[in-house]
């Protein structure tokens, strides 16, 4: 992972894809969002979605899983090059969560992240706050998900 000073506004990162199978949709829904159109193909078909639809929380959770996995991959790569790895802090929150189009069984969503703002933290010396917009796009090129979220990012220690 990179340090605050090394991150530029406008930087885009493709973070991975997730295939929403009927089984994964039903499994997630049964545990976390047990609405009929997430649990049963026929109910989904007869709903406004027109098919078995993934929970929006499932779409967001898949995104978070890919973000974390991508961060771990970047950290391993940096460490293998002998670089110091920035250990990021938690998120102070998000805004503008949007489920734009339904994600149906069989859809593959590609997620990407673009840095839209960065600032020094006023309350936590040595930390910056990075804000990025993450989107999910289906295999037809349609945006289905977006969220704007922030994270605490460490600054390089000054010698």
N, CA and C atoms as a LAMMPS dump frame, in Angstrom:
ITEM: TIMESTEP
0
ITEM: NUMBER OF ATOMS
477
ITEM: BOX BOUNDS ff ff ff
-5.0000000000000000e+02 5.0000000000000000e+02
-5.0000000000000000e+02 5.0000000000000000e+02
-5.0000000000000000e+02 5.0000000000000000e+02
ITEM: ATOMS id mol type element x y z
1 1 1 N 0.842 -1.179 0
2 1 2 C 0 0 0
3 1 3 C 0.887 1.242 0
4 2 1 N 0.369 2.274 -0.563
5 2 2 C 1.126 3.514 -0.696
6 2 3 C 0.84 4.476 0.452
7 3 1 N 1.788 5.38 0.647
8 3 2 C 1.638 6.431 1.646
9 3 3 C 0.851 7.598 1.057
10 4 1 N 0.309 8.413 1.955
11 4 2 C -0.541 9.535 1.579
12 4 3 C 0.094 10.418 0.501
13 5 1 N 1.364 10.75 0.676
14 5 2 C 2.049 11.665 -0.246
15 5 3 C 2.181 11.092 -1.65
16 6 1 N 2.128 9.796 -1.78
17 6 2 C 2.342 9.125 -3.067
18 6 3 C 1.057 8.952 -3.878
19 7 1 N -0.065 9.307 -3.317
20 7 2 C -1.351 9.09 -3.959
21 7 3 C -1.82 10.38 -4.625
22 8 1 N -2.222 10.271 -5.873
23 8 2 C -2.649 11.444 -6.623
24 8 3 C -4.153 11.422 -6.872
25 9 1 N -4.763 12.589 -6.783
26 9 2 C -6.174 12.711 -7.142
27 9 3 C -6.309 12.329 -8.616
28 10 1 N -7.321 11.55 -8.917
29 10 2 C -7.553 11.072 -10.276
30 10 3 C -7.005 9.687 -10.534
31 11 1 N -6.174 9.176 -9.599
32 11 2 C -5.622 7.829 -9.778
33 11 3 C -6.756 6.797 -9.805
34 12 1 N -6.754 5.947 -10.82
35 12 2 C -7.773 4.898 -10.98
36 12 3 C -7.125 3.53 -10.801
37 13 1 N -7.869 2.666 -10.135
38 13 2 C -7.399 1.307 -9.892
39 13 3 C -8.547 0.336 -10.157
40 14 1 N -8.323 -0.622 -11.049
41 14 2 C -9.282 -1.706 -11.237
42 14 3 C -9.026 -2.702 -10.118
43 15 1 N -10.076 -3.044 -9.371
44 15 2 C -9.839 -3.859 -8.171
45 15 3 C -10.339 -5.284 -8.281
46 16 1 N -10.992 -5.633 -9.376
47 16 2 C -11.38 -7.025 -9.566
48 16 3 C -12.829 -7.195 -9.979
49 17 1 N -13.188 -8.444 -10.201
50 17 2 C -14.541 -8.781 -10.634
51 17 3 C -15.148 -9.833 -9.714
52 18 1 N -16.464 -9.856 -9.705
53 18 2 C -17.202 -10.842 -8.911
54 18 3 C -18.38 -11.329 -9.741
55 19 1 N -18.533 -12.655 -9.818
56 19 2 C -19.646 -13.262 -10.541
57 19 3 C -20.749 -13.609 -9.539
58 20 1 N -21.915 -13.034 -9.741
59 20 2 C -23.056 -13.262 -8.857
60 20 3 C -23.855 -14.458 -9.364
61 21 1 N -23.593 -15.617 -8.765
62 21 2 C -24.329 -16.825 -9.126
63 21 3 C -25.634 -16.87 -8.337
64 22 1 N -26.57 -17.66 -8.823
65 22 2 C -27.827 -17.837 -8.088
66 22 3 C -27.537 -18.357 -6.683
67 23 1 N -26.605 -19.288 -6.587
68 23 2 C -26.271 -19.862 -5.271
69 23 3 C -25.696 -18.81 -4.329
70 24 1 N -24.761 -17.972 -4.825
71 24 2 C -24.161 -16.966 -3.942
72 24 3 C -25.193 -15.914 -3.534
73 25 1 N -26.099 -15.569 -4.446
74 25 2 C -27.151 -14.602 -4.133
75 25 3 C -28.056 -15.138 -3.028
76 26 1 N -28.485 -16.374 -3.167
77 26 2 C -29.393 -16.978 -2.179
78 26 3 C -28.703 -17.178 -0.833
79 27 1 N -27.445 -17.605 -0.859
80 27 2 C -26.703 -17.834 0.386
81 27 3 C -26.54 -16.536 1.167
82 28 1 N -26.12 -15.472 0.479
83 28 2 C -25.973 -14.185 1.145
84 28 3 C -27.324 -13.712 1.681
85 29 1 N -28.352 -13.781 0.847
86 29 2 C -29.678 -13.286 1.23
87 29 3 C -30.238 -14.052 2.42
88 30 1 N -30.069 -15.355 2.427
89 30 2 C -30.61 -16.163 3.527
90 30 3 C -30.017 -15.718 4.858
91 31 1 N -28.763 -15.297 4.83
92 31 2 C -28.091 -14.912 6.062
93 31 3 C -28.292 -13.445 6.427
94 32 1 N -28.341 -12.547 5.41
95 32 2 C -28.286 -11.121 5.709
96 32 3 C -29.426 -10.267 5.149
97 33 1 N -30.16 -10.741 4.153
98 33 2 C -31.202 -9.911 3.535
99 33 3 C -32.283 -10.817 2.948
100 34 1 N -33.026 -11.502 3.814
101 34 2 C -33.927 -12.562 3.355
102 34 3 C -35.251 -12.066 2.742
103 35 1 N -35.114 -11.28 1.694
104 35 2 C -36.302 -10.845 0.973
105 35 3 C -36.569 -11.814 -0.181
106 36 1 N -37.828 -11.966 -0.535
107 36 2 C -38.26 -13.005 -1.473
108 36 3 C -37.549 -12.931 -2.829
109 37 1 N -37.305 -11.723 -3.342
110 37 2 C -36.691 -11.58 -4.667
111 37 3 C -35.197 -11.86 -4.666
112 38 1 N -34.61 -12.047 -3.461
113 38 2 C -33.214 -12.466 -3.333
114 38 3 C -33.106 -13.972 -3.077
115 39 1 N -34.208 -14.597 -2.753
116 39 2 C -34.18 -15.996 -2.318
117 39 3 C -34.786 -16.985 -3.311
118 40 1 N -35.614 -16.504 -4.222
119 40 2 C -36.378 -17.409 -5.085
120 40 3 C -36.426 -16.851 -6.514
121 41 1 N -36.037 -17.683 -7.488
122 41 2 C -36.006 -17.243 -8.889
123 41 3 C -37.363 -16.75 -9.366
124 42 1 N -38.42 -17.483 -9.046
125 42 2 C -39.751 -17.115 -9.523
126 42 3 C -40.202 -15.793 -8.909
127 43 1 N -39.951 -15.611 -7.617
128 43 2 C -40.291 -14.346 -6.953
129 43 3 C -39.483 -13.195 -7.562
130 44 1 N -38.226 -13.458 -7.86
131 44 2 C -37.392 -12.437 -8.491
132 44 3 C -37.904 -12.077 -9.874
133 45 1 N -38.289 -13.092 -10.632
134 45 2 C -38.811 -12.869 -11.982
135 45 3 C -40.084 -12.028 -11.961
136 46 1 N -40.92 -12.248 -10.953
137 46 2 C -42.189 -11.532 -10.84
138 46 3 C -42.06 -10.182 -10.129
139 47 1 N -40.864 -9.826 -9.707
140 47 2 C -40.645 -8.554 -9.009
141 47 3 C -40.268 -7.454 -10.012
142 48 1 N -40.061 -6.269 -9.51
143 48 2 C -39.584 -5.164 -10.35
144 48 3 C -38.219 -5.446 -10.966
145 49 1 N -37.461 -6.365 -10.37
146 49 2 C -36.123 -6.681 -10.858
147 49 3 C -36.143 -7.527 -12.128
148 50 1 N -37.165 -8.373 -12.295
149 50 2 C -37.258 -9.223 -13.476
150 50 3 C -36.381 -10.452 -13.435
151 51 1 N -35.824 -10.762 -12.289
152 51 2 C -34.972 -11.945 -12.141
153 51 3 C -34.458 -12.024 -10.722
154 52 1 N -33.816 -13.139 -10.4
155 52 2 C -33.225 -13.307 -9.071
156 52 3 C -32.167 -12.226 -8.884
157 53 1 N -32.399 -11.327 -7.941
158 53 2 C -31.546 -10.15 -7.761
159 53 3 C -30.675 -10.279 -6.517
160 54 1 N -29.434 -9.878 -6.671
161 54 2 C -28.528 -9.825 -5.526
162 54 3 C -28.938 -8.674 -4.613
163 55 1 N -28.808 -8.884 -3.326
164 55 2 C -28.984 -7.806 -2.361
165 55 3 C -27.952 -6.718 -2.654
166 56 1 N -28.356 -5.47 -2.501
167 56 2 C -27.389 -4.381 -2.64
168 56 3 C -26.244 -4.524 -1.65
169 57 1 N -26.558 -5.064 -0.465
170 57 2 C -25.513 -5.276 0.542
171 57 3 C -24.526 -6.342 0.077
172 58 1 N -24.993 -7.31 -0.697
173 58 2 C -24.12 -8.331 -1.269
174 58 3 C -23.179 -7.684 -2.288
175 59 1 N -23.741 -6.809 -3.13
176 59 2 C -22.944 -6.11 -4.14
177 59 3 C -21.856 -5.276 -3.45
178 60 1 N -22.213 -4.585 -2.372
179 60 2 C -21.244 -3.802 -1.615
180 60 3 C -20.228 -4.657 -0.886
181 61 1 N -20.669 -5.791 -0.347
182 61 2 C -19.754 -6.689 0.364
183 61 3 C -18.735 -7.309 -0.582
184 62 1 N -19.178 -7.66 -1.786
185 62 2 C -18.246 -8.194 -2.785
186 62 3 C -17.194 -7.143 -3.113
187 63 1 N -17.633 -5.9 -3.245
188 63 2 C -16.709 -4.794 -3.507
189 63 3 C -15.685 -4.667 -2.382
190 64 1 N -16.144 -4.685 -1.143
191 64 2 C -15.236 -4.54 0.001
192 64 3 C -14.225 -5.677 0.044
193 65 1 N -14.681 -6.884 -0.219
194 65 2 C -13.786 -8.035 -0.226
195 65 3 C -12.69 -7.861 -1.276
196 66 1 N -13.072 -7.392 -2.462
197 66 2 C -12.091 -7.175 -3.524
198 66 3 C -11.138 -6.028 -3.184
199 67 1 N -11.644 -4.97 -2.56
200 67 2 C -10.78 -3.86 -2.139
201 67 3 C -9.712 -4.33 -1.154
202 68 1 N -10.127 -5.12 -0.176
203 68 2 C -9.178 -5.619 0.829
204 68 3 C -8.166 -6.563 0.176
205 69 1 N -8.634 -7.464 -0.677
206 69 2 C -7.73 -8.402 -1.354
207 69 3 C -6.727 -7.65 -2.229
208 70 1 N -7.181 -6.607 -2.923
209 70 2 C -6.294 -5.814 -3.762
210 70 3 C -5.25 -5.096 -2.899
211 71 1 N -5.665 -4.564 -1.758
212 71 2 C -4.725 -3.923 -0.844
213 71 3 C -3.67 -4.888 -0.337
214 72 1 N -4.087 -6.103 -0.009
215 72 2 C -3.124 -7.113 0.448
216 72 3 C -2.144 -7.461 -0.675
217 73 1 N -2.655 -7.579 -1.899
218 73 2 C -1.795 -7.892 -3.045
219 73 3 C -0.766 -6.777 -3.253
220 74 1 N -1.22 -5.522 -3.22
221 74 2 C -0.309 -4.394 -3.391
222 74 3 C 0.753 -4.358 -2.293
223 75 1 N 0.352 -4.668 -1.063
224 75 2 C 1.305 -4.691 0.058
225 75 3 C 2.346 -5.794 -0.129
226 76 1 N 1.901 -6.981 -0.552
227 76 2 C 2.851 -8.088 -0.795
228 76 3 C 3.842 -7.721 -1.898
229 77 1 N 3.339 -7.11 -2.96
230 77 2 C 4.216 -6.712 -4.068
231 77 3 C 5.239 -5.679 -3.612
232 78 1 N 4.803 -4.684 -2.844
233 78 2 C 5.721 -3.658 -2.341
234 78 3 C 6.77 -4.288 -1.42
235 79 1 N 6.341 -5.169 -0.541
236 79 2 C 7.272 -5.827 0.381
237 79 3 C 8.294 -6.667 -0.381
238 80 1 N 7.846 -7.343 -1.434
239 80 2 C 8.772 -8.181 -2.212
240 80 3 C 9.818 -7.334 -2.939
241 81 1 N 9.506 -6.072 -3.185
242 81 2 C 10.484 -5.16 -3.803
243 81 3 C 11.357 -4.477 -2.739
244 82 1 N 11.104 -4.805 -1.469
245 82 2 C 11.877 -4.212 -0.381
246 82 3 C 11.413 -2.825 0.021
247 83 1 N 10.216 -2.438 -0.415
248 83 2 C 9.68 -1.121 -0.095
249 83 3 C 8.959 -1.137 1.248
250 84 1 N 8.964 0.002 1.904
251 84 2 C 8.186 0.146 3.128
252 84 3 C 6.701 0.115 2.76
253 85 1 N 5.918 -0.614 3.522
254 85 2 C 4.491 -0.757 3.239
255 85 3 C 3.695 0.13 4.182
256 86 1 N 2.828 0.945 3.614
257 86 2 C 1.945 1.794 4.414
258 86 3 C 0.784 0.946 4.928
259 87 1 N 0.565 0.961 6.225
260 87 2 C -0.563 0.232 6.816
261 87 3 C -1.691 1.238 7.035
262 88 1 N -2.712 1.109 6.212
263 88 2 C -3.813 2.064 6.246
264 88 3 C -4.657 1.883 7.492
265 89 1 N -5.304 2.95 7.884
266 89 2 C -6.206 2.928 9.025
267 89 3 C -7.634 2.624 8.587
268 90 1 N -8.569 2.822 9.482
269 90 2 C -9.976 2.523 9.19
270 90 3 C -10.614 3.631 8.344
271 91 1 N -11.844 3.4 7.984
272 91 2 C -12.634 4.383 7.251
273 91 3 C -13.452 5.216 8.222
274 92 1 N -13.42 6.551 8.072
275 92 2 C -14.292 7.374 8.905
276 92 3 C -15.715 7.459 8.354
277 93 1 N -15.976 6.789 7.218
278 93 2 C -17.345 6.751 6.73
279 93 3 C -17.46 6.795 5.223
280 94 1 N -18.705 6.804 4.768
281 94 2 C -18.981 6.86 3.342
282 94 3 C -20.232 7.692 3.109
283 95 1 N -20.46 8.001 1.838
284 95 2 C -21.659 8.737 1.439
285 95 3 C -22.023 8.317 0.018
286 96 1 N -23.182 8.722 -0.395
287 96 2 C -23.616 8.524 -1.777
288 96 3 C -23.604 7.065 -2.221
289 97 1 N -24.003 6.159 -1.349
290 97 2 C -24.153 4.759 -1.749
291 97 3 C -25.338 4.661 -2.696
292 98 1 N -25.101 4.093 -3.873
293 98 2 C -26.175 3.97 -4.857
294 98 3 C -26.183 2.572 -5.459
295 99 1 N -27.358 1.981 -5.475
296 99 2 C -27.596 0.744 -6.201
297 99 3 C -28.359 1.16 -7.45
298 100 1 N -27.669 1.326 -8.541
299 100 2 C -28.185 1.997 -9.726
300 100 3 C -29.068 1.088 -10.578
301 101 1 N -28.627 -0.131 -10.765
302 101 2 C -29.374 -1.129 -11.543
303 101 3 C -29.319 -2.442 -10.787
304 102 1 N -30.316 -3.304 -11.002
305 102 2 C -30.26 -4.601 -10.331
306 102 3 C -29.093 -5.447 -10.834
307 103 1 N -28.533 -6.21 -9.923
308 103 2 C -27.521 -7.208 -10.25
309 103 3 C -28.238 -8.546 -10.181
310 104 1 N -28.31 -9.218 -11.317
311 104 2 C -29.069 -10.461 -11.413
312 104 3 C -28.139 -11.661 -11.461
313 105 1 N -28.7 -12.819 -11.155
314 105 2 C -27.924 -14.063 -11.219
315 105 3 C -27.284 -14.182 -12.598
316 106 1 N -25.989 -14.462 -12.603
317 106 2 C -25.233 -14.578 -13.838
318 106 3 C -24.461 -13.322 -14.197
319 107 1 N -24.744 -12.203 -13.545
320 107 2 C -24.013 -10.967 -13.816
321 107 3 C -22.607 -11.029 -13.223
322 108 1 N -21.664 -10.484 -13.95
323 108 2 C -20.303 -10.315 -13.459
324 108 3 C -20.046 -8.826 -13.345
325 109 1 N -19.683 -8.401 -12.153
326 109 2 C -19.47 -6.986 -11.881
327 109 3 C -17.967 -6.719 -11.765
328 110 1 N -17.513 -5.712 -12.491
329 110 2 C -16.122 -5.247 -12.421
330 110 3 C -16.114 -3.971 -11.587
331 111 1 N -15.245 -3.943 -10.59
332 111 2 C -15.171 -2.812 -9.683
333 111 3 C -13.911 -1.983 -9.967
334 112 1 N -14.056 -0.668 -9.875
335 112 2 C -12.928 0.248 -10.057
336 112 3 C -13.043 1.368 -9.033
337 113 1 N -11.897 1.943 -8.715
338 113 2 C -11.784 2.931 -7.652
339 113 3 C -11.019 4.133 -8.197
340 114 1 N -11.548 5.35 -7.982
341 114 2 C -10.874 6.577 -8.424
342 114 3 C -10.746 7.526 -7.242
343 115 1 N -9.537 7.992 -6.987
344 115 2 C -9.288 8.952 -5.909
345 115 3 C -9.872 10.302 -6.329
346 116 1 N -10.741 10.86 -5.476
347 116 2 C -11.371 12.137 -5.818
348 116 3 C -10.965 13.28 -4.892
349 117 1 N -10.366 12.971 -3.737
350 117 2 C -9.951 14.035 -2.825
351 117 3 C -8.957 13.473 -1.824
352 118 1 N -8.122 14.344 -1.297
353 118 2 C -7.22 13.973 -0.201
354 118 3 C -6.909 15.219 0.592
355 119 1 N -6.776 15.014 1.902
356 119 2 C -6.462 16.138 2.791
357 119 3 C -5.763 15.598 4.028
358 120 1 N -5.021 16.463 4.675
359 120 2 C -4.388 16.098 5.942
360 120 3 C -5.467 16.042 7.013
361 121 1 N -5.325 15.11 7.931
362 121 2 C -6.257 15.018 9.046
363 121 3 C -5.943 16.116 10.055
364 122 1 N -6.957 16.876 10.422
365 122 2 C -6.774 17.943 11.41
366 122 3 C -6.635 17.38 12.816
367 123 1 N -7.25 16.223 13.073
368 123 2 C -7.281 15.681 14.435
369 123 3 C -6.273 14.556 14.674
370 124 1 N -5.673 14.018 13.614
371 124 2 C -4.742 12.898 13.759
372 124 3 C -3.441 13.213 13.017
373 125 1 N -2.476 13.817 13.715
374 125 2 C -1.196 14.134 13.074
375 125 3 C -0.553 12.876 12.489
376 126 1 N 0.058 13.037 11.326
377 126 2 C 0.716 11.903 10.683
378 126 3 C -0.204 11.095 9.787
379 127 1 N -1.458 11.531 9.682
380 127 2 C -2.43 10.817 8.856
381 127 3 C -3.091 11.776 7.876
382 128 1 N -3.424 11.23 6.721
383 128 2 C -4.231 11.944 5.754
384 128 3 C -5.549 11.214 5.58
385 129 1 N -6.487 11.882 4.957
386 129 2 C -7.779 11.25 4.656
387 129 3 C -7.941 11.252 3.141
388 130 1 N -8.092 10.074 2.615
389 130 2 C -8.254 9.867 1.188
390 130 3 C -9.723 9.586 0.91
391 131 1 N -10.284 10.203 -0.116
392 131 2 C -11.664 9.934 -0.513
393 131 3 C -11.656 9.407 -1.935
394 132 1 N -12.378 8.323 -2.158
395 132 2 C -12.432 7.699 -3.477
396 132 3 C -13.863 7.299 -3.816
397 133 1 N -14.153 7.304 -5.089
398 133 2 C -15.443 6.824 -5.592
399 133 3 C -15.185 5.459 -6.208
400 134 1 N -15.915 4.48 -5.731
401 134 2 C -15.796 3.125 -6.249
402 134 3 C -17.078 2.792 -6.985
403 135 1 N -16.916 2.219 -8.17
404 135 2 C -18.069 1.857 -8.983
405 135 3 C -18.021 0.388 -9.361
406 136 1 N -19.191 -0.148 -9.646
407 136 2 C -19.32 -1.494 -10.176
408 136 3 C -20.045 -1.43 -11.508
409 137 1 N -19.512 -2.126 -12.504
410 137 2 C -20.069 -2.114 -13.854
411 137 3 C -20.31 -3.554 -14.293
412 138 1 N -21.494 -3.804 -14.862
413 138 2 C -21.796 -5.176 -15.285
414 138 3 C -21.158 -5.482 -16.64
415 139 1 N -21.342 -6.715 -17.075
416 139 2 C -20.722 -7.187 -18.311
417 139 3 C -21.272 -6.483 -19.556
418 140 1 N -22.341 -5.738 -19.428
419 140 2 C -22.893 -4.963 -20.541
420 140 3 C -22.4 -3.511 -20.529
421 141 1 N -21.492 -3.188 -19.591
422 141 2 C -20.952 -1.841 -19.509
423 141 3 C -21.843 -0.871 -18.762
424 142 1 N -22.849 -1.38 -18.044
425 142 2 C -23.778 -0.535 -17.292
426 142 3 C -23.305 -0.398 -15.848
427 143 1 N -23.253 0.84 -15.366
428 143 2 C -22.902 1.05 -13.962
429 143 3 C -24.066 0.583 -13.1
430 144 1 N -23.757 -0.247 -12.105
431 144 2 C -24.8 -0.813 -11.248
432 144 3 C -24.66 -0.395 -9.788
433 145 1 N -23.488 0.123 -9.418
434 145 2 C -23.191 0.393 -8.005
435 145 3 C -22.187 1.527 -7.931
436 146 1 N -22.347 2.385 -6.941
437 146 2 C -21.303 3.371 -6.659
438 146 3 C -21.362 3.767 -5.192
439 147 1 N -20.207 4.138 -4.686
440 147 2 C -20.088 4.595 -3.309
441 147 3 C -18.892 5.535 -3.231
442 148 1 N -19.009 6.546 -2.404
443 148 2 C -17.891 7.444 -2.12
444 148 3 C -17.49 7.192 -0.675
445 149 1 N -16.249 6.782 -0.479
446 149 2 C -15.796 6.407 0.861
447 149 3 C -14.44 7.03 1.154
448 150 1 N -14.147 7.168 2.429
449 150 2 C -12.883 7.743 2.886
450 150 3 C -12.107 6.715 3.7
451 151 1 N -10.8 6.937 3.778
452 151 2 C -9.941 6.077 4.597
453 151 3 C -8.793 6.906 5.149
454 152 1 N -8.357 6.55 6.346
455 152 2 C -7.157 7.152 6.921
456 152 3 C -5.939 6.481 6.278
457 153 1 N -5.016 7.311 5.788
458 153 2 C -3.81 6.826 5.125
459 153 3 C -2.605 7.459 5.821
460 154 1 N -1.632 6.638 6.212
461 154 2 C -0.478 7.213 6.93
462 154 3 C 0.408 8.06 6.015
463 155 1 N 0.967 9.096 6.615
464 155 2 C 1.973 9.913 5.926
465 155 3 C 3.336 9.316 6.229
466 156 1 N 4.262 9.579 5.35
467 156 2 C 5.64 9.119 5.614
468 156 3 C 6.187 9.861 6.82
469 157 1 N 6.922 9.155 7.648
470 157 2 C 7.563 9.775 8.807
471 157 3 C 8.712 10.642 8.311
472 158 1 N 8.774 11.848 8.836
473 158 2 C 9.842 12.773 8.435
474 158 3 C 11.077 12.517 9.315
475 159 1 N 12.211 12.491 8.673
476 159 2 C 13.465 12.23 9.404
477 159 3 C 13.985 13.476 10.084
